[in-house]
Amino acid sequence: MQPAQAPGEVQVVSNKAAADIETAKDFKGKKLGVTGLGSSADFLTTYLAVNAGVRTSECTPVAVGAGRTFISALQQGSIQAA
């Protein structure tokens, strides 16, 4: 067991959307990449949005996978954050 030393997750914002997204409250109206619908990344993103006052109907989760597909989705503008 490694309390407080387990890796965490982070949210990443695309360069194109960096001026528009400073906090999770800015997720409103955005497409947010997750590895898969129902994944831990999806849960974290939903939690951050709702905790910031954004309803789940006000942002769109997009399953983009990980690795190259994730990076490609950010670069192409398919998602604004992940």
C-alpha positions in Angstrom: 0.0 0.0 0.0 1.3 3.5 -0.9 -0.9 6.1 0.7 -0.4 9.6 -0.7 2.1 8.2 -3.3 -0.4 6.8 -5.8 -0.5 8.5 -9.1 -3.4 10.8 -9.7 -5.2 12.2 -12.7 -5.1 15.6 -14.2 -7.1 17.7 -16.6 -5.4 18.9 -19.7 -6.6 21.9 -21.8 -5.7 22.2 -25.5 -3.6 25.2 -26.6 -6.5 26.4 -28.8 -8.9 26.5 -25.7 -6.4 27.7 -23.1 -7.7 31.2 -23.1 -11.3 30.0 -22.6 -10.7 27.4 -19.8 -9.1 28.4 -16.6 -11.2 26.4 -14.1 -13.7 23.5 -14.2 -16.6 26.1 -14.3 -15.4 26.9 -17.8 -16.3 23.3 -19.0 -19.8 24.7 -19.8 -20.4 24.2 -23.5 -17.2 22.3 -24.1 -16.4 18.9 -25.4 -14.3 17.1 -22.8 -12.2 14.1 -23.7 -12.3 10.9 -21.6 -10.6 7.6 -22.2 -14.0 5.9 -22.3 -17.6 6.6 -21.2 -18.0 5.3 -17.7 -14.2 5.3 -17.1 -12.5 6.8 -14.1 -11.5 9.8 -16.3 -15.2 10.3 -17.2 -16.1 10.1 -13.5 -13.4 12.6 -12.5 -14.3 15.1 -15.3 -18.0 14.9 -14.4 -17.2 15.4 -10.7 -15.1 18.4 -11.4 -17.7 20.0 -13.7 -20.6 19.4 -11.3 -18.5 20.5 -8.3 -17.9 23.8 -10.2 -21.6 24.3 -10.8 -21.7 22.9 -14.4 -24.6 20.5 -15.1 -23.8 17.3 -16.9 -26.1 18.5 -19.7 -24.0 21.6 -20.2 -20.8 19.8 -21.3 -20.2 16.8 -23.6 -18.0 13.8 -22.7 -16.2 12.4 -25.8 -14.5 9.0 -25.7 -11.1 9.5 -27.2 -9.1 6.7 -25.7 -5.5 7.3 -24.6 -2.1 7.8 -26.2 -2.1 8.9 -29.9 -5.9 9.1 -30.2 -6.0 11.4 -27.1 -3.3 13.7 -28.5 -4.8 13.7 -31.9 -8.2 14.7 -30.5 -6.6 17.7 -28.7 -4.6 18.8 -31.7 -7.5 18.5 -34.1 -9.9 20.5 -31.8 -12.3 17.6 -31.4 -12.1 18.2 -27.7 -11.1 21.3 -25.7 -10.0 19.6 -22.5 -9.5 16.1 -21.2 
